[in-house]
Amino acid sequence: MNNEKNDEIESKRYKDEKIEKEGQVTLDQNKDKHRIHLITIIGEIEGHENAGNQSKVTKYELLLPQLASIEDSDDIDGVLLLLNTMGGDVEAGLAIAEMVASLSKPTVSLVLGGSHSIGVPIAVSSDYSFIVPTGTMVVHPVRVNGMVIGAPQTFTYFKDVQDRITSFVCAHCGVSKERFEELMMETEMFTKDMGTVLAGKECVKEQIINEIGGISQAIAKLHALIDEKKAEDQ
């Protein structure tokens, strides 16, 4: 009896440490006995350069191995992504999105607060996506900080990066390429920039996100996808 209690305490301590250090935990107390790995995409998506000690960041060099481990594990049935991000490094964000999209495990994303900029591809990379009613998404062209060399090759490179983002988003949700580019190039919403801010219902109306919902709807959908996957595999 004492051993069981000690194991339970140790398991809880491990989960608490996992949440505190990595924003990740495995949800396994449900009646369906499904093991769902929870991943949070919070703050700035950090790429090859350190975002600084004062910033809340999601480190892609830690997340990519974790996603690979999930794919390799028979103990994980599905993945739930919680997003509240301002965006960040384009290459890092696309790498995360591609990894999520290529998982064989069922995946569901839930946008809380916001999933802006390069957070948009990550939000749509899952098998099914939700956004809370007060959630927002900012769609805008690729931006860059610092000095830019004013050469044709530079602008060609930016266009290529933007085309990669647009192609990925449109391949993983219902919005058309033409409509997505219209939203990106909108000039009337921002005084000094281009782009569009979409609230929860607008994200669904534009077919970027599948459905309005919260954590209960997202988990219920993931359980359903896991059951479907298990039925197909039998």
C-alpha positions in Angstrom: 0.0 0.0 0.0 2.8 2.4 0.9 4.6 1.5 -2.3 1.6 2.4 -4.4 1.2 5.7 -2.6 4.9 6.5 -3.0 4.6 5.7 -6.8 1.5 8.0 -7.0 3.4 10.8 -5.3 6.4 10.3 -7.5 4.3 10.3 -10.6 2.6 13.5 -9.6 5.9 15.2 -8.8 7.3 14.1 -12.2 4.2 15.6 -14.0 4.5 18.9 -12.1 8.2 19.2 -13.0 7.4 18.4 -16.6 4.8 21.1 -16.7 7.0 23.7 -15.0 10.1 23.0 -17.1 8.7 22.2 -20.5 5.0 23.1 -20.5 4.3 19.5 -21.4 2.4 16.6 -19.6 0.7 13.4 -20.5 -3.0 13.3 -19.8 -3.9 9.7 -18.8 -6.6 9.9 -16.2 -9.6 9.8 -18.6 -12.3 7.0 -18.7 -11.2 6.0 -22.2 -7.6 5.2 -21.0 -6.2 7.2 -23.8 -2.7 8.7 -23.3 -2.7 12.3 -24.6 0.5 14.3 -24.7 -0.1 18.0 -24.1 2.2 20.5 -25.7 2.0 24.3 -25.1 3.2 26.9 -27.7 3.5 30.0 -25.5 5.0 33.4 -26.1 7.7 33.9 -28.7 8.8 31.0 -30.9 12.5 31.0 -30.5 14.8 30.1 -33.4 18.5 30.1 -33.9 19.0 33.3 -31.9 18.2 33.6 -28.2 15.1 35.7 -27.5 16.5 36.9 -24.2 15.8 36.1 -20.5 12.9 38.4 -20.2 10.8 36.8 -22.9 8.4 33.8 -22.6 9.6 31.5 -25.3 8.9 28.1 -27.0 12.3 26.6 -27.9 12.0 24.7 -31.1 15.2 22.7 -30.5 13.5 21.2 -27.5 10.1 20.7 -29.1 11.3 18.9 -32.3 13.0 16.0 -30.4 9.9 15.7 -28.2 7.6 15.4 -31.3 9.9 12.7 -32.7 9.8 10.9 -29.4 5.9 11.0 -29.5 5.9 9.6 -33.0 8.2 6.7 -31.9 6.2 5.9 -28.7 3.5 3.3 -28.5 2.4 4.8 -25.2 1.1 8.0 -26.7 -2.3 7.9 -28.5 -2.7 11.6 -29.5 -1.4 15.1 -29.2 -3.1 18.2 -27.9 -1.5 21.6 -28.8 -2.4 24.7 -26.8 -1.4 27.9 -28.5 -1.0 31.5 -27.2 1.8 32.9 -29.2 2.8 36.2 -30.8 4.7 34.3 -33.5 8.5 34.4 -33.8 11.2 32.8 -35.9 9.7 31.8 -39.3 12.0 28.8 -40.0 11.5 27.4 -36.5 7.7 27.9 -36.7 7.5 26.1 -40.0 9.7 23.3 -38.7 7.3 22.8 -35.8 4.3 22.9 -38.1 5.8 20.4 -40.5 6.6 18.0 -37.6 3.1 18.2 -36.2 1.5 17.8 -39.6 3.6 14.6 -40.3 2.7 12.9 -37.1 0.8 9.6 -37.5 -0.9 10.2 -34.1 -4.2 12.1 -34.1 -3.6 15.8 -33.3 -5.9 18.7 -32.2 -4.9 22.3 -31.7 -6.6 24.9 -29.5 -5.9 28.6 -29.9 -6.1 30.5 -26.6 -5.6 34.3 -26.5 -3.9 34.3 -29.9 -1.9 32.5 -32.5 -0.3 35.2 -34.6 2.1 35.4 -37.5 4.0 32.1 -37.8 1.6 30.7 -35.1 -1.0 30.4 -37.9 0.7 27.5 -39.7 1.2 25.7 -36.3 -2.5 26.2 -35.5 -3.6 24.6 -38.8 -1.0 21.8 -38.8 -3.2 19.6 -36.6 -5.9 17.2 -37.8 -8.5 19.4 -36.3 -8.4 22.9 -34.8 -10.4 25.0 -32.3 -10.2 28.6 -31.2 -11.9 30.2 -28.1 -14.5 32.9 -28.9 -12.1 35.6 -27.6 -9.1 34.2 -29.4 -7.4 36.1 -32.3 -5.1 35.4 -35.2 -3.0 38.0 -37.0 -2.3 37.2 -40.7 0.5 39.4 -42.2 3.4 39.2 -44.7 6.9 38.1 -43.6 8.7 40.8 -41.6 12.4 41.2 -40.8 14.3 43.1 -38.2 17.7 44.8 -38.7 19.5 45.8 -41.9 18.3 44.4 -45.2 20.4 44.3 -48.3 18.4 46.1 -51.0 19.1 43.6 -53.8 16.7 41.7 -56.1 17.9 38.4 -54.5 16.7 39.6 -51.1 13.2 40.3 -52.2 13.1 37.0 -54.1 14.1 35.2 -50.9 11.3 36.9 -48.9 8.8 36.0 -51.6 9.9 32.4 -51.5 9.6 32.3 -47.7 6.1 33.9 -47.9 5.0 31.4 -50.6 6.2 28.5 -48.4 4.0 29.8 -45.5 1.0 30.4 -47.7 1.3 27.0 -49.4 1.5 25.2 -46.0 -1.5 27.1 -44.5 -3.7 26.6 -47.5 -2.8 22.9 -47.7 -3.9 22.3 -44.1 -7.1 24.3 -43.8 -10.0 25.5 -46.0 -8.9 29.0 -46.9 -8.0 29.6 -50.5 -4.6 31.0 -51.6 -6.2 34.0 -53.1 -8.2 34.8 -49.9 -5.3 34.2 -47.6 -3.1 36.6 -49.6 -5.9 39.2 -49.5 -5.9 39.0 -45.7 -2.1 39.3 -45.6 -2.0 42.3 -47.8 -4.9 44.3 -46.2 -3.8 47.9 -45.7 -6.7 49.5 -43.9 -6.6 47.7 -40.6 -3.1 48.7 -39.5 -1.8 52.3 -39.7 1.8 51.4 -40.3 1.7 47.8 -41.5 -0.2 45.3 -43.6 -2.3 42.4 -42.5 -5.6 41.4 -40.8 -6.6 40.6 -37.2 -9.2 37.8 -37.1 -11.3 37.1 -34.0 -12.5 33.6 -33.2 -15.7 33.5 -35.3 -13.9 35.2 -38.2 -11.2 32.5 -38.2 -13.9 29.9 -38.6 -15.7 31.9 -41.2 -12.5 32.3 -43.2 -12.0 28.5 -42.9 -8.6 28.8 -41.2 -9.8 27.2 -38.0 -12.3 24.4 -37.9 -14.5 25.3 -35.0 -15.2 27.6 -32.0 -14.6 25.7 -28.7 -12.6 25.3 -25.6 -10.6 22.7 -23.8 -13.5 20.3 -23.3 -14.5 20.3 -26.9 -10.8 19.9 -28.0 -10.2 16.9 -25.7 -13.5 15.3 -26.7 -12.6 15.7 -30.4 -9.2 14.2 -29.8 -10.7 11.2 -28.0 -13.0 10.7 -31.0 -10.0 10.9 -33.5 -8.1 8.4 -31.4 -11.0 6.0 -31.4 -11.3 6.3 -35.2 -7.6 5.7 -35.6 -7.6 2.6 -33.4 -10.6 1.2 -35.3 -8.8 1.7 -38.6 -5.7 0.0 -37.3 -7.6 -3.2 -36.2 
